Amino acid sequence: MSIDEWKERIEMERRQKNLFFASYPQSPLPLEDRVAFEGLAYWPPDPEHRFEVELHRHNEKEMINVEDTGGHQRQMWRWGEFRFQLEGQECALQAYKNNPDEQRLFVPFRDKTSGKETYGAGRYLDLEYERDRSPDGKWIVDFNQAYNPWCAYSNDYVCPFVPPENWLKVAIEAGEKSYRHPGKNHTDHEGLQW
């Protein structure tokens, strides 16, 4: 796939998500927000934030407890680690699974944009085994696909916090930006108000 085709695919997925948020009954936006909804904010697609990397699987898969925005504990399997370079720094992110038998990887993260340009509690990546692997078997970690959890749009949803081991010391200026609720404040679950 060429860079132009990749960019067009990202833009098409973003248009589809905007349509879903604006008009589908399953949208996480409160009904009163949908009338004024003009679309989610994103950085332009940037291939510098797309990495093809090995998953360094942990020999000892450990189950960790992760608190969610509702004050509950969730359990996730700490499955492996992705390593990449950004802004001249070595970075690592843990990949988790809800169930050891599933092939999907969950990669939540915070970075230097969290609480500023992006949702304060962090963003997520969902990696699917068939979709998000290169022909040579590496995983495609594409931060242009980073999205806000649904609790960013409404306090009716409960979402897991990002474990501190996935707090990056670099700015990930790719993917989805903060959602600005029309005419009201909404907590970002880090004590900040918009």
C-alpha positions in Angstrom: 0.0 0.0 0.0 1.4 3.4 -1.0 1.5 6.3 1.5 -1.3 8.1 -0.4 -3.5 5.0 -0.2 -2.7 4.6 3.5 -3.6 8.3 4.2 -6.9 7.9 2.3 -7.7 4.8 4.3 -7.1 6.7 7.6 -9.2 9.6 6.4 -12.0 7.3 5.3 -12.1 5.6 8.6 -12.3 9.0 10.4 -15.2 10.1 8.2 -17.0 6.8 9.0 -16.4 7.3 12.7 -17.8 10.9 12.5 -20.9 9.6 10.8 -21.3 6.9 13.5 -20.9 9.4 16.3 -23.3 11.9 14.7 -26.2 9.6 13.8 -26.1 6.1 15.1 -28.0 5.0 18.2 -24.9 3.3 19.6 -22.9 6.6 19.5 -21.2 7.4 22.9 -22.2 11.1 22.5 -25.2 12.2 24.6 -28.2 13.0 22.4 -27.9 16.8 23.1 -24.3 16.8 21.9 -25.1 15.2 18.5 -27.0 18.2 17.2 -23.9 20.5 17.5 -21.4 17.7 16.6 -19.1 18.8 13.8 -16.7 15.9 13.9 -13.8 14.7 16.0 -10.4 16.4 15.9 -7.3 14.6 14.7 -3.7 15.3 13.7 -3.2 14.8 10.0 -2.0 11.3 9.1 1.7 11.1 9.6 3.7 8.0 8.6 6.4 9.0 11.1 4.1 7.7 13.8 3.5 4.3 12.2 5.9 1.5 13.3 6.4 -2.1 12.3 7.9 -3.7 15.3 8.3 -7.1 17.0 6.2 -8.0 20.0 8.7 -9.0 22.7 6.5 -11.5 24.6 7.0 -11.9 28.3 8.2 -15.3 29.3 6.1 -15.0 32.5 2.7 -13.7 31.6 1.4 -11.9 34.6 -2.1 -10.7 35.4 -2.3 -7.1 36.6 -5.0 -5.1 38.3 -6.0 -1.9 36.5 -8.3 0.7 38.0 -11.1 2.1 35.9 -12.8 5.5 35.9 -15.6 4.0 38.0 -13.2 3.1 40.8 -13.3 -0.6 40.1 -10.4 -3.0 39.4 -10.1 -4.9 36.1 -7.7 -7.7 35.4 -5.5 -7.8 32.3 -2.8 -10.1 31.1 0.6 -8.3 30.6 1.4 -10.0 27.3 4.4 -8.4 25.7 6.3 -5.2 24.9 6.7 -3.0 21.8 9.9 -1.1 21.4 10.4 1.9 19.1 12.2 5.2 18.7 10.5 8.6 18.7 12.0 12.1 19.0 15.4 10.4 19.4 14.2 8.5 22.5 13.9 4.7 23.1 10.2 4.0 23.9 8.4 0.9 25.2 4.8 0.1 25.5 3.2 -2.9 27.2 0.5 -4.8 25.3 -2.3 -6.4 27.3 -4.9 -9.0 26.8 -8.2 -9.5 28.6 -8.1 -13.2 27.9 -5.0 -15.2 27.1 -6.8 -17.1 24.3 -7.7 -13.9 22.3 -5.4 -12.7 19.6 -6.3 -9.0 20.0 -3.8 -6.7 21.8 -4.8 -3.7 23.9 -2.3 -0.9 24.1 -3.3 2.0 26.3 -0.9 4.9 26.6 -0.4 8.4 28.0 2.1 10.9 26.5 3.2 14.5 26.8 0.0 15.6 25.0 -2.3 14.0 27.6 -4.4 16.7 29.4 -3.4 19.3 26.8 -4.1 18.4 23.2 -5.5 14.9 24.0 -7.7 13.3 26.6 -6.1 13.6 30.0 -6.6 9.9 31.0 -4.9 8.7 27.9 -5.7 7.1 24.6 -6.0 3.5 23.3 -4.8 1.3 20.4 -6.5 -2.0 19.5 -4.3 -4.3 17.5 -5.9 -7.2 15.6 -3.7 -10.2 14.6 -4.9 -10.4 11.0 -5.3 -6.7 10.3 -2.3 -5.2 12.1 0.6 -7.3 11.0 3.1 -6.7 8.2 3.8 -9.4 5.6 7.0 -10.4 7.5 5.0 -10.9 10.7 5.8 -7.7 12.6 3.0 -5.8 14.4 1.9 -2.5 13.0 1.7 0.0 15.8 0.1 3.0 14.2 -0.5 6.0 16.5 -2.6 7.6 13.7 -5.2 5.1 14.9 -5.0 6.2 18.5 -8.5 6.9 19.9 -10.2 8.2 23.0 -12.0 5.8 25.3 -15.8 6.4 25.3 -15.6 7.9 28.8 -14.0 10.9 27.0 -17.4 11.7 25.5 -19.8 10.9 28.3 -19.6 10.2 32.1 -22.0 7.4 31.4 -19.1 5.1 30.4 -16.4 3.5 32.5 -12.9 2.9 31.0 -9.6 1.5 32.3 -6.9 3.9 33.3 -3.5 3.7 31.6 -1.0 1.7 33.8 1.9 3.9 34.7 4.3 1.7 32.8 2.7 3.0 29.6 3.2 6.7 30.3 5.5 7.9 27.6 7.9 10.8 28.0 7.4 11.9 24.4 4.6 13.7 22.6 2.5 11.4 20.3 1.2 14.1 18.0 -0.9 11.6 16.0 -4.4 10.2 16.1 -7.4 11.6 17.9 -7.3 14.8 19.9 -9.4 15.9 22.8 -13.2 16.1 22.3 -14.6 19.5 23.2 -18.1 19.1 24.7 -20.4 21.8 23.3 -21.3 24.3 26.1 -20.4 22.3 29.2 -17.6 20.9 31.3 -16.7 17.3 31.3 -14.1 15.6 33.5 -11.1 14.1 31.8 -10.5 11.8 34.9 -7.3 13.5 35.7 -8.9 16.3 37.7 -8.9 18.7 34.7 -12.1 20.4 33.5 -12.7 21.5 29.9 
